């Protein structure tokens, strides 16, 4: 397949692997965090680990949009979708308007994330909620146009990559005066999450998480550009190499990171130059700025409340904001006690460090979000790599 | 004035008519539908007897029986429809025992309001597939459910076949060292179907591979009567089928990604949908496992058959207490090819 096979070439991979092995100083260990779930997935699916020397260690980051969605936000979506149905506590009394003609449109793997009371969107669907999987925000808008008797809510999640399409449908809905459409916004920001990790006690004080550099986001960076990472590289002295999601991209980024560490440099380099510029996509950025504003704080699974790390609709677009339209109240729900997703998302623990990994928690019966999405660290290790840890 | 013609019944309007509850009521309307549609299309001496059952001669060897219910959406897709699929699927399930399929039964569950024109197309496609396979549909049943209680049409088919004494093909017979073969490119059917699913319409030239594989199986059994396992990787794709066999046989498997045949169009469609072709359904492909010494002969027999032109050896059976299916990736690393978890869902970003 043209334009894909070139980036998965085994021979080139061996060449880069040899260069990494040669460059890596045997007297030290290199710990690099791949921020994005897309990288985690590529590393596991193509067996990138097998091509790295033992002293180059990859640490999974929190960049999986489904994984970082906290239980509380999913509970809110479920409650909304179940509409007139009464929910058992501790969700408590419903908030705002009770409507039973809600159609909740969601990206696919969100439906399996476990929420409170043994529910998930998939289970809510089985209970009668009208929950539909869509491939894009535009599909949700189309459903609202085609079914004017339904209150169509788009469950918008994701990092900067999925934010511009959401902005676009909000503007489009406003232009058409589409009153039966709204968006439940859960868009989060990559730079805030990276800063939060670098500021965490595990990294700064306890030293339990060693990070020598970052494999920087691919698709996110096509929107925001490479410039936002310059602050981390300078302020925290951590090299960042923006890399594409193909396995050769990852290999090359790792080589560039090893060389930066060896040279004592800490700058932003761009391996993914075929798609990413320093400034990013100006049109997408202005679209987002027109429709969204920063939330003061937002809860991330694993990271807790992170200041200025998420977006909400500006007042001008309030009519299309599901939270305001239906009076949804934000709530915080603690993760399952046995689940280590939080520590795994911060890079503090590995999937196999979790007691329920592969026993109570599997892709069929996920207890935590990291086991749900194919980009989650636990699902990736379970699906592609668990033979490595099976004695 | 001429007297009304005796026994005259106005023919069914196959152009504009729809299924109604009377078509399943056991009355005259049902009898007419059977006469004008099912009997006309499937015509054979057993059906012509008009009994509620077929009386068949006992064949030599051991009987093989398989049943399959078909609920595909959409009903018509590039390369086939639910009708021919319901014949191919069951013929193949019987054939995968190394057997010769002999007869089929067909049970229809129709939804009230379903266009008779579509039903006719489906039934005629089934009849054509049965004739091509040389496997007659010898008895059947029709029921109608109220509108909203079905999805147009569901078809159950049961197949009966015969396997000679001495042919022992079974999913528990894979042994470490055995070769793993596939008969051709993977994922064609699933991608053809997905290209038409709601919200997912994309243009493609990919056609479903739906086909009866029993003549290919016969050629393979002829060449290597001791073939250990045969299975058609339908739902869940190759990955699921290999995991099933690994568990049944108590062994592991090691695949070479570079040797697994996948059409570039299928690979491309899977790429942008975020799917893995190893998990996508096939309806006209099979997996074979045989002793290493027989692999060349089996591969040659497969390639000599039109349905096995792209056949390939893709890996080997290994000892593994965990029954893992592992794969050396084209990239040079290793990974597992696990059971499918839930449904294949597209990635977000």
Contacts between the chains, C-beta under 8 A, distances in Angstrom:
chain1	res1	chain2	res2	distance
A	1	B	264	5.1
A	1	B	267	5.0
A	1	B	268	5.3
A	1	B	271	6.8
A	4	B	267	7.8
A	4	B	268	7.6
A	4	B	271	6.1
A	8	B	330	6.1
A	8	B	331	5.4
A	9	B	331	7.8
A	10	B	258	7.8
A	10	B	329	7.9
A	10	B	330	5.6
A	10	B	331	5.4
A	10	B	332	4.4
A	13	B	331	5.3
A	13	B	332	5.1
A	14	B	332	6.0
A	17	B	332	7.7
A	38	B	347	7.8
A	38	B	349	6.7
A	41	B	347	7.6
A	44	B	335	6.5
A	45	B	329	7.5
A	45	B	335	6.1
A	46	B	329	5.0
A	46	B	331	4.1
A	46	B	333	5.6
A	46	B	335	7.3
A	47	B	328	7.8
A	47	B	329	4.9
A	47	B	331	6.4
A	47	B	332	7.1
A	47	B	333	1.7
A	47	B	334	4.7
A	47	B	335	4.9
A	48	B	331	7.3
A	48	B	333	5.9
A	49	B	333	6.6
A	50	B	332	7.0
A	50	B	333	3.8
A	50	B	334	5.6
A	51	B	331	7.7
A	51	B	332	5.9
A	51	B	333	5.9
A	65	B	348	5.4
A	65	B	349	6.3
A	66	B	348	6.7
A	107	B	346	7.9
A	107	B	348	4.9
A	108	B	345	3.9
A	108	B	346	5.1
A	108	B	348	7.5
A	109	B	345	4.8
A	109	B	346	7.9
A	109	B	347	7.4
A	109	B	348	6.9
A	110	B	348	7.9
A	111	B	345	7.8
A	112	B	342	6.4
A	112	B	345	7.8
A	133	B	199	8.0
A	133	B	345	7.6
A	134	B	199	6.1
A	135	B	199	5.7
A	135	B	200	6.5
A	135	B	346	6.4
A	139	B	199	5.1
A	157	B	348	7.4
A	158	B	348	5.8
A	158	B	349	5.8
A	159	B	349	6.7
A	161	B	349	4.4
A	162	B	348	6.7
A	162	B	349	5.9
A	219	B	349	5.3
A	220	B	349	7.8
A	247	B	331	5.0
A	248	B	331	7.9
A	362	B	341	7.6
A	363	B	341	3.3
A	363	B	342	6.8
A	364	B	341	5.7
A	364	B	342	6.9
A	373	B	347	7.8
A	373	B	348	7.5
A	374	B	274	7.8
A	374	B	345	7.8
A	374	B	347	6.1
A	375	B	347	6.6
A	375	B	348	7.7
A	379	B	341	7.7
A	382	B	338	7.4
A	383	B	336	6.6
A	383	B	338	4.8
A	383	B	341	7.1
A	384	B	335	4.1
A	384	B	336	5.3
A	384	B	338	7.3
A	385	B	335	6.6
A	385	B	336	6.7
A	386	B	336	6.5
A	387	B	322	6.8
A	387	B	324	4.7
A	387	B	326	5.9
A	387	B	336	5.4
A	390	B	322	5.1
A	390	B	324	7.3
